[in-house]
């Protein structure tokens, strides 16, 4: 069991651009690219942080917006 009493902040930079797949990231951020038809790449990062006990997560996205299907949580 992970101790969730530790004060930690997770930061995800969702505006990463990959030169290997310019067609996929032309209109969306790398984090919002679908994987396996059901998940987006950002889902794996969020899941890992949740499993590590990191409850405070900030997503920084400068260039393109995430689609409306992305979870949004406000304090």
C-alpha beads as a LAMMPS data file, in Angstrom:
LAMMPS data file: protein, C-alpha beads

75 atoms
74 bonds

1 atom types
1 bond types

-500.0 500.0 xlo xhi
-500.0 500.0 ylo yhi
-500.0 500.0 zlo zhi

Masses

1 110.0

Atoms # bond

1 1 1 0.000 0.000 0.000
2 1 1 1.322 3.414 -0.937
3 1 1 1.436 6.088 1.729
4 1 1 -0.741 8.911 0.413
5 1 1 0.156 11.229 3.299
6 1 1 3.302 12.372 1.506
7 1 1 2.981 15.860 0.024
8 1 1 3.736 15.527 -3.659
9 1 1 2.657 17.325 -6.797
10 1 1 2.625 15.604 -10.173
11 1 1 3.182 17.752 -13.259
12 1 1 2.341 16.481 -16.735
13 1 1 3.508 18.394 -19.797
14 1 1 0.823 17.439 -22.313
15 1 1 2.120 19.574 -25.179
16 1 1 4.990 17.308 -26.162
17 1 1 5.539 17.182 -29.914
18 1 1 6.971 14.105 -31.568
19 1 1 8.663 14.482 -34.956
20 1 1 8.073 10.788 -35.715
21 1 1 4.283 11.183 -35.949
22 1 1 3.600 14.697 -37.270
23 1 1 0.271 13.638 -38.794
24 1 1 -1.066 12.597 -35.392
25 1 1 0.042 15.705 -33.522
26 1 1 -0.861 18.275 -36.164
27 1 1 -4.224 19.110 -34.569
28 1 1 -4.007 17.576 -31.104
29 1 1 -1.515 17.235 -28.313
30 1 1 0.550 14.089 -27.892
31 1 1 -1.260 13.340 -24.634
32 1 1 -4.636 13.070 -26.362
33 1 1 -3.610 10.553 -29.035
34 1 1 -5.808 7.433 -28.750
35 1 1 -4.170 4.154 -27.762
36 1 1 -5.925 0.840 -28.187
37 1 1 -9.160 2.493 -29.255
38 1 1 -10.277 3.219 -25.701
39 1 1 -7.564 5.105 -23.854
40 1 1 -5.478 8.204 -24.489
41 1 1 -1.759 8.412 -23.778
42 1 1 -2.350 10.749 -20.832
43 1 1 -4.485 8.059 -19.143
44 1 1 -1.404 5.909 -18.503
45 1 1 0.470 8.760 -16.858
46 1 1 -2.529 9.691 -14.698
47 1 1 -3.015 6.059 -13.689
48 1 1 0.643 5.703 -12.706
49 1 1 0.469 8.826 -10.562
50 1 1 -2.714 7.646 -8.869
51 1 1 -1.149 4.236 -8.168
52 1 1 1.891 5.984 -6.694
53 1 1 -0.326 7.900 -4.280
54 1 1 0.089 11.279 -5.959
55 1 1 -3.257 12.997 -5.490
56 1 1 -2.306 16.479 -6.689
57 1 1 -1.729 16.528 -10.444
58 1 1 -1.399 19.511 -12.775
59 1 1 -1.585 19.187 -16.552
60 1 1 0.291 21.870 -18.485
61 1 1 -0.878 22.188 -22.052
62 1 1 0.317 25.252 -23.943
63 1 1 -0.067 24.572 -27.652
64 1 1 -3.238 22.563 -28.250
65 1 1 -6.227 21.775 -26.086
66 1 1 -7.251 18.339 -24.906
67 1 1 -10.591 17.082 -26.260
68 1 1 -13.751 17.595 -24.218
69 1 1 -13.750 13.937 -23.187
70 1 1 -10.796 14.550 -20.868
71 1 1 -11.544 14.461 -17.160
72 1 1 -11.423 17.826 -15.463
73 1 1 -11.308 18.233 -11.723
74 1 1 -11.328 21.457 -9.811
75 1 1 -10.645 21.942 -6.089

Bonds

1 1 1 2
2 1 2 3
3 1 3 4
4 1 4 5
5 1 5 6
6 1 6 7
7 1 7 8
8 1 8 9
9 1 9 10
10 1 10 11
11 1 11 12
12 1 12 13
13 1 13 14
14 1 14 15
15 1 15 16
16 1 16 17
17 1 17 18
18 1 18 19
19 1 19 20
20 1 20 21
21 1 21 22
22 1 22 23
23 1 23 24
24 1 24 25
25 1 25 26
26 1 26 27
27 1 27 28
28 1 28 29
29 1 29 30
30 1 30 31
31 1 31 32
32 1 32 33
33 1 33 34
34 1 34 35
35 1 35 36
36 1 36 37
37 1 37 38
38 1 38 39
39 1 39 40
40 1 40 41
41 1 41 42
42 1 42 43
43 1 43 44
44 1 44 45
45 1 45 46
46 1 46 47
47 1 47 48
48 1 48 49
49 1 49 50
50 1 50 51
51 1 51 52
52 1 52 53
53 1 53 54
54 1 54 55
55 1 55 56
56 1 56 57
57 1 57 58
58 1 58 59
59 1 59 60
60 1 60 61
61 1 61 62
62 1 62 63
63 1 63 64
64 1 64 65
65 1 65 66
66 1 66 67
67 1 67 68
68 1 68 69
69 1 69 70
70 1 70 71
71 1 71 72
72 1 72 73
73 1 73 74
74 1 74 75
